[in-house]
Amino acid sequence: MRFPSLVSVASAIALASLASADVAESSDVLVLTKDTFTSAVNSEPLILVEFYAPWCGHCKALAPHYEEAATTLKGKDIKLAKVDCVDQADLCQSHGVQGYPTLKVFRNGEPAEYSGPRKADGIISYMLKYTLPFCHLFVPINITLRQNLPAVSDVTASNLAEFQNADKLVVLAYVSSTTKAPAPEFSATAEKLRDEYLFGITSDAAAIAAAGVTPPAIVVYRNFDEHTTEYPHPPSAVTTAELEAWVQQLSIPILGEVNGETYAMYAGSGKPIAYLFLDPTDEKKDETLAILKPVAAKYHGKIHFVWIDATKFGDHAKALNLAEPKWPSFVIQNLEDQLKYPYDQSKPIEAEAVSAMVGEYLAGKLLPKLKSQPIPESQNESVFTLVSEQFDEVMYDDSKDVFVEFYATWCGHCKRLKPIWDSLGDHFADVKDQLVVAKMESTENDLPASAPFRISGFPTLKFKPAGSREFLEYNGDRELESLIAYVQEHAKNNLKPSVKAPENESQATFEAPREAHDEL
């Protein structure tokens, strides 16, 4: 909150306190204490309770979404409440609260862990599932109970419209028989994805007529992109794997926002991600999204197009090798290989150019941009400083064994290893022509596509024997003696220093041993 410069600090604090009081008075979130908790919770057929701490950053981030959800759900007779665990420590402890925020759903006083989203629309959607007569089976009330309940709801003409709009994505099968194909495959898919989406089935002639489909038909209804999408192939021949892949593909928006809550959905698919970094306050934001949406639709299913708040996630842009904080910017990331393909930031974002770039990427013709520190002007230390630009030259030199540490400057374990690693380099300093002991700062240098491994933690130690393309990972203890023994065991070269002949053999002298004799 900002105040005019003439307002004193004391006045500012007073104004802030008044503002907080106004928010509290107008809040639709109930504040519960040990004296009011039981009566408030047990008297409600359904209530969501947040156990929080005032100092918790995640709780502060959740607060506006929780307030918005409370206001919306108030109209549905669903209440949201919160408990301050600093002020009500015993109450929180009695409910098994071990971290903040912890959210629990109570049905007639019986608790269940809340495992839904932390944004307003997600909270609203999650809680509404409890109130729909055909949806209560899908809410994680109790793991044991859920395992004994069907994953598919029966839908009729009377609740068809309600079901079609019950969540962000619902899947509905229209069949003439609930025992013939595709019903068995549909049920198997629903069982697999029951924790993610709502599945319904109907053989009600009135419902089928209202939907305007010819059975058998499988239709996905979404509250984003196209509302209605029918399975494009004959449903009678669909397999569970095909149906699952189709539903999962439709669950991801053509061009959605990626943030802390949605990132796992995109990353978990294993497909590349095409990021459009935008300043959300830019008046041309929607125009830029409109430019790229047809491109995103063209490649949907092959690569995930997302937009991301550049003002919040500028560091992520830097990590993806976007050199300048210039928005909008576009970059493709291959998550599996950890490779990045930035769009030229000096050029405007144009649909044709981006489409061509994505096409080249998918065809394997686009070269990644590697982040690399400059090649050192000299290598005077016993440990070789490796950078991305020299990776292939050094690591694939068949004449040498190579032992390299991949580290991060900020890593405490790496700092403890440094003097030992330096001593390892000193130990083999006389055989540098046979063995390279190296180090690479992995946050400043990308691994090229030629590397058959990726770094997932620091430090990572890799040994490549001379003449080999196999990288062995060292998992032993990090004592100098153990590292020396490992090198000597796995090296292909003879690591004993050679005895050099005198530089000028003609100057060498020979001195015969003297015979022993007594001094006179």
Buried (B, 14 or more C-beta within 10 A) or exposed (E): EEEEEEEEEEEBEEEEEEEEEEEEEEBBBBBBEBEEBEEBBEEBEBBBBBBBBEEBEBBEEBBEBBBBBBBBBEEEEBBBBBBBBEEBEEBBEEBEBEEBBBBBBBBEEEBBEBEBBBBBBBBBBBBBBBBBEBBBBBBBBBEEEBEEEEBBBBBBBEBBEEBBEBBBBBBBBBBEEBEEBBBEBBBBBBEBBBEBBBBBBBBBEEBBEBBEBEBBBBBBBBEEBEEEBEBEEEBEEBEBEBBBEBBBBBBBBBBBBBEEEBBEBBBEBEBBBBBBBBBEEBEEBEEBBEBBBEBBBBBBBEBBBBBBBBBEBBEBBEEBBBEEBEBBBBBBBBBEBBBBBBBEBEEEBEBEBBBEBBBEBBEEEBEBBBBBBEEEEEBEBBBBBBBBBBBEEBBBBEEBBBBBBBBBEEBEEBEEBBEBBBBBBBBBBBBBEBBBBBBBBBBEBBBBEEBEEBBEEBBBBBBBBBEBEEBBEBEEEBEBEEBBEBBEEBBBBEBEEEEEEEEEEEEEEEEEEEEEEEEE
